[in-house]
Each structure stands twice: as C-alpha cells, then as structure tokens.
Amino acid sequence: MIEVVDLAKSFGAVVALAPTTLTFAPRRTTVVIGPSGCGKTTLLRLLIGLIPSDGGRVLLEGETLTQANAETLRRRVGFVIQEGGLFPHLTAGRNVGVMARFLGRSEAEVERRRAELAELVQIPHALLARYPRELSGGQRQRVALMRALMLDPPILLLDEPLGALDPMTRAALQDDLKAIFAHLAKTVVLVTHDMHEAAHFADDIVLLRAGMVVQRGTLDDLLSRPAEPFVTEYVRAQRADARLVAA
C-alpha cells in the first residue's frame, strides 16, 4: 500500500531521516516510535508530500509521489495531527466537510457522510454545530478523525494524535481508535513516542533513532529479540506502565 525507497531528508547539517526503505502492508496498523527528534514526524510528512525529500521515492498504491501529482494522491490519504488542527473559524461540521465541498460534492452527500462518521467516532451530531474552541480535546480529535475519513481514503496517517490529551480521555480514545481501525480495515501509520500506545495499536512496530530504523517487528520481537542495546533501553525506560509489562 505504501512503499518508501532510499527516502532521505536533512535540515541543513541535521539528518532528519537517513536513506530509508520500508513497506507498509495493506489493512494493517504500523506504529512508528522513537525518542523526540528521531525522524518520526519527518517520515510521516514525507509520506504525504508535505515536505520535499532530498532523495528516494514514496509510492502510494504503486504510484510514485511527485510534485505534479501530490495534490491528487493526498486525496487517498487521511491525515490527523496532534490536537486535531481544526480551522478555528469553522464549526466542527464545516471542518469535517471542507475537502468534500472543495471537490464539489453536494451538501446532501456531505451531510450523509458526516452523519455516518459521527456515528462511527461516537460524537453527538449536535456537537458538530460548535466551534473547535467549544469542544473538549477528545471531541476535537474525533472531529479531526472524521475530517480525515471524509473522502474514505484507503490510507490513514496519524501524528501523535493523542499526545495532548489527559490520561482518561487518552485511554478511552485509544480503545475507540483501535476498534475503528479494525472496522475500517485501512492501512494505518501512527506516530508516537509512547511504547504502551504502540503495544495497544500495532500489528507492526518501526523503532527509529537519529533518523535510522533500529528495528522493525512485533512487540514481542522488540521485547524478546532486541536488535541492539538501544531497543532494550528504550523499552525499559517505559516499562513502569503496568499494561506494557503485562503485554
């Protein structure tokens, strides 16, 4: 579904992503983890063409991403960022339908899809008349997910979507998101620095450090068959979470 070949990016003298080759399988959830500054968000932004690469290729459903086709290919990808990124001057409902209206979809079609998605993410339809500032953090993220899913894209990218939420809201949204991913069977790439979150969501985990892939595999691979000492150190630093220990 997604393939990157020798993809690389630097910002001045800082290597954000060393030449990297990865594939992301259809209808599976891949979680990209690692410490701050390891290249997680850079990789995600390269996948959707929001920043230019210094080399290599991104292929979405077999088609190479270029400057010429980036706008069209992005319509196959839903993107959710931390804190939602909603337009503050639009109601939640208008935020959800903004791209569909831009593409000329009828208001009846937009409303039908909006109602489906409100049910999917479990947000009361009445809240869609509110502005983002009138919603809780969890509600904003549910609206952001609706917006990402509006065009029914086969690929969903999420950049630390739960990082700014309080622990109770975060736990509830983790469970709801996992159920939504399973129901929709889309190709999901989720970025986080939280090992427990990776354990909760991932079919497959990619661990980065300093712009390079350290290890890829299941949670059990990282726990039982670490590729190098850094993997063990990274896991150990977060194992105070009882649910990760149990995993």
C-alpha positions in Angstrom: 0.0 0.0 0.0 2.9 2.4 0.9 6.5 2.0 -0.1 9.5 4.2 0.5 12.8 3.5 -1.2 16.0 5.2 -0.1 13.9 8.1 1.3 16.1 10.8 2.9 15.8 14.2 4.4 18.1 16.7 6.1 17.6 20.1 7.5 20.9 21.9 7.0 23.6 19.8 8.7 21.0 17.8 10.7 20.0 14.4 9.2 16.3 14.0 10.0 15.9 10.8 8.0 18.8 8.7 6.7 18.2 6.8 3.4 15.4 4.5 4.4 13.5 1.7 2.7 10.2 0.5 4.2 6.9 -1.0 3.1 3.6 -0.6 4.9 1.2 -3.5 4.3 -2.4 -3.0 3.3 -5.1 -3.1 6.0 -2.5 -3.2 8.9 -1.6 -0.7 11.5 2.1 0.2 11.6 3.3 2.3 14.6 6.4 4.4 14.2 8.1 5.0 17.6 11.2 6.6 18.9 12.5 9.4 21.1 12.0 13.1 20.2 13.9 14.2 17.2 14.3 10.7 15.8 12.6 11.5 12.5 9.1 10.1 13.1 7.1 13.2 12.1 9.6 13.9 9.2 8.8 10.4 7.8 5.1 11.0 8.1 5.3 14.4 6.3 7.4 12.9 3.5 4.8 10.1 3.0 2.1 12.7 2.2 4.4 15.1 0.3 4.1 18.0 2.8 7.9 18.5 2.6 10.2 17.6 -0.3 12.7 14.8 0.2 16.4 15.0 -0.5 16.4 11.7 -2.3 14.5 8.5 -2.8 10.9 7.8 -3.6 7.5 7.4 -2.0 4.9 5.1 -3.7 1.3 5.2 -2.7 -0.7 2.2 -4.1 2.2 1.7 -6.6 2.2 5.3 -7.9 5.3 7.4 -7.3 4.6 10.6 -5.4 5.8 13.7 -7.3 5.2 17.4 -7.1 2.9 17.1 -10.1 0.6 14.5 -8.6 0.9 15.3 -4.9 -2.4 17.1 -4.6 -4.3 14.2 -6.2 -2.5 11.5 -4.3 -3.2 13.2 -1.0 -6.9 12.6 -1.5 -6.1 8.9 -1.0 -4.7 9.7 2.4 -6.4 10.9 5.6 -4.1 12.9 8.0 -4.6 13.6 11.7 -2.2 15.7 13.6 -1.7 16.4 17.3 -4.6 18.5 18.7 -6.6 18.0 15.5 -5.5 21.0 13.5 -9.1 22.1 13.0 -9.8 25.5 11.4 -11.0 27.7 14.3 -13.3 29.9 12.2 -15.3 26.9 11.0 -17.8 24.8 13.0 -16.9 21.2 13.6 -19.3 20.1 10.9 -17.9 22.6 8.4 -14.4 21.3 9.3 -15.4 17.8 8.5 -16.8 18.6 5.1 -14.2 21.2 3.9 -12.4 19.0 1.4 -15.6 17.4 0.1 -17.1 20.8 -0.6 -13.9 21.9 -2.3 -14.2 18.9 -4.6 -17.8 19.9 -5.5 -19.7 17.2 -3.5 -23.3 18.1 -2.9 -24.4 19.2 0.5 -26.7 16.2 0.7 -23.8 13.9 0.1 -21.6 15.7 2.6 -24.3 15.6 5.3 -24.9 11.8 4.7 -21.2 11.0 5.0 -20.9 13.4 8.0 -23.7 11.5 9.8 -22.1 8.2 9.1 -18.8 9.3 10.5 -20.4 10.9 13.6 -21.8 7.6 14.4 -18.5 5.8 13.7 -16.5 8.0 16.0 -19.3 8.3 18.6 -19.7 12.0 18.7 -23.2 13.5 19.1 -24.4 15.1 15.9 -25.4 18.3 17.8 -21.7 19.0 18.7 -20.9 19.5 15.1 -22.6 22.9 15.2 -20.0 24.0 17.8 -16.7 25.7 17.0 -13.4 23.9 17.9 -12.9 26.2 21.0 -16.2 24.9 22.3 -15.1 21.3 22.2 -13.0 19.2 24.6 -9.7 17.9 23.4 -11.1 14.4 22.9 -14.0 15.8 20.9 -11.7 17.8 18.7 -9.7 14.7 17.9 -12.8 12.8 17.0 -13.8 15.6 14.6 -10.3 15.6 13.2 -10.6 11.9 12.5 -14.0 12.5 10.8 -12.3 15.0 8.6 -9.5 12.6 7.7 -12.0 9.9 6.8 -14.5 12.1 4.9 -13.3 11.0 1.4 -13.0 7.4 2.6 -9.2 7.2 1.8 -7.5 3.8 1.9 -4.6 5.2 3.9 -4.7 6.9 7.3 -1.7 8.7 8.8 -1.8 9.9 12.5 0.9 12.1 14.0 0.8 11.7 17.8 -3.0 12.2 17.8 -3.5 11.5 21.5 -0.4 13.2 22.9 -2.1 16.3 24.2 -5.0 14.6 25.9 -5.4 13.9 29.6 -4.9 10.2 30.6 -8.6 9.2 31.0 -9.6 10.8 27.6 -6.5 9.3 26.0 -7.3 5.8 27.3 -10.9 6.0 26.0 -9.8 7.2 22.6 -7.2 4.5 22.3 -9.8 1.9 22.7 -12.2 3.6 20.3 -9.5 4.2 17.7 -8.4 0.6 17.8 -12.0 -0.5 17.2 -12.4 1.9 14.3 -9.1 0.7 12.7 -10.3 -2.9 12.9 -13.8 -2.0 11.5 -12.5 0.1 8.6 -9.6 -2.2 7.6 -7.5 0.7 6.3 -3.7 1.0 6.0 -2.8 2.9 9.1 0.6 4.5 10.0 0.6 6.0 13.5 3.4 8.0 15.0 4.0 8.1 18.8 6.8 8.2 21.3 4.8 6.1 23.8 5.6 2.4 23.8 2.4 1.5 25.5 0.4 3.2 22.7 2.5 1.2 20.2 1.7 -2.0 22.1 -2.0 -1.1 22.0 -2.3 -0.4 18.3 0.4 -2.0 16.3 0.4 -5.0 14.1 3.9 -3.9 13.3 6.4 -1.5 15.0 9.2 0.5 13.5 11.6 1.9 16.0 13.7 4.9 14.9 16.7 6.6 16.4 18.6 9.6 14.9 16.8 9.2 11.6 17.5 5.5 11.1 15.4 2.3 11.6 16.8 0.4 14.5 14.4 -2.5 14.5 11.1 -3.5 12.9 8.8 -6.2 14.1 6.2 -7.1 16.6 6.1 -6.0 20.2 7.4 -9.5 21.1 10.3 -9.1 18.8 11.3 -5.8 20.5 10.9 -7.3 24.0 12.4 -10.7 23.4 14.7 -10.3 20.4 16.1 -6.7 20.5 18.3 -5.8 17.6 20.7 -3.8 19.7 21.0 -2.5 23.3 19.2 0.8 22.5 16.0 -1.3 21.9 16.1 -2.7 25.4 17.0 0.7 26.9 14.0 2.3 25.1 11.6 -0.4 26.2 12.9 -0.4 29.8 12.5 3.3 30.1 8.8 2.9 29.7 8.1 -0.4 31.4 6.8 1.3 34.5 3.4 1.2 32.7 1.8 -1.9 34.1 -0.1 -2.7 30.9 3.1 -2.8 28.9 4.7 -5.1 31.5 1.6 -7.3 31.1 2.0 -7.3 27.3 
